């Protein structure tokens, strides 16, 4: 994150909740993995570029749009962030195919940062999960009807960030403190600004859909190759989205290890270039829409290493009516959400006997 894949390919990763917001509290969570370069904004000395970088940031006022119909704002010292990777093919992303006119959440992770900010858990939500999507607003004042057996990633497609957050909160019973979104092009640029990310593949990966061709061995992935890796699906494991999630989780661990090694906090020019790229690449909630807030948010991530992050996939099983889809496992899912609500590690029993993409351990 090691089962044999369908084509023999394998990879292994190389490599609060709710007190009134302060810079220190916002310094936790998601940037080192899903939003990649946010962690690189941390540190001091950026005051002279605040205005320029602030102008890069796009944000959504999730709190105002969702109103009061949300899980309780519990104060137990932890923090939860929804991280989405958008698969929009608009603009520079058009080279990756046609999205049919709407973006979906190609990658979705619920990041729980434990009290003290020394540990974190990341719960990946398979985009093909069939759920009860709640009635929600679309961010423009309109209303989106609820739907039974809707694919999870349609929430973002029909209602944008607000509906995606609403869906996750209804599914988990956990209030999201923050929202971070990054798209294909932004992800690539962040990896390139980092100087690439080192991974080792134990067997070849050749995927015509993601255009990734890697021989067994150690590689420094460019942004394009990294994007190919996290999009690879058909050529690993059983070809399902669950296998792709296992690749994504492995890459995130490699990314965290890379960030700790490149010394960006001691190189002002590299720090500025990464901050400029990161602030152009992301969309956040309105409580993270300034450089000052992002600096605080990222600063607290410095102590988190790859071994401090527990990676799990939301417990699911293959749908009996449609084997190309998965459905949540209620008992095991409850174990996951209860653990996070109580600021506890996710128990191993929560992920036993669940659907597996059979690509675990394909990158290290």
Secondary structure, 3 states (H helix, E strand, C coil): CCCCCCCCCCEECCCCCCCCCCCCCCCCCCCCCCCHHHHHHCCCCCHHHHHHHHCCCEEECHHHHHCCCCCCCCCCCCEEEEEEEECCCCHHHHHHCCCCCCCCEEEEEEEEECCCCCCEEEEECCCCEEEEECCEECCCCCEECCEEEEECCHHHHHHHHHHHHHHHHHHHCCCCCEEEEEEHHHHHHHHHHHCCEEEEECCCEEECCCCEEECCEEEEECHHHHHHHHHCCCCCCCCCHHHHHHHHHHHHHHHHHHHHHCCHHHCHHHHHHHHHHHHHHEEEEHHHCCHHHHHHHHHCCCCCCHHHEEEEECCEEECCCCCCCEEECHHHHHHHHHHHHCCCCCCHHHHCCCCCCCCCCECC
